[in-house]
Amino acid sequence: MGDILKVGQVFVCSVCGSELSIVKSADGQFAPVCCDTAMEQSSRVNHVYVCPECGAEMMVLSGYDSTFNHYCCDIPMELQAA
């Protein structure tokens, strides 16, 4: 692919609808395949939240994440910068 990948970037299988999301970006050529078909890069990016206290991370995979309370260590988690 050669594109710069963002944390949270979503790829979709056009055959079965399976999805994957980038957890950590790195150098290299990322070309996921599912059902013997290249997965398509979606415009959707899953949000990643980080706990400022302990460093825990979580990603919202589906649904509307603005209605979910993101708390860890009794404090709000912060949206990770893209």
Order of alpha helices (4+ residues) and beta strands (2+ residues): beta-beta-beta-beta-beta-beta-beta-beta-beta-beta
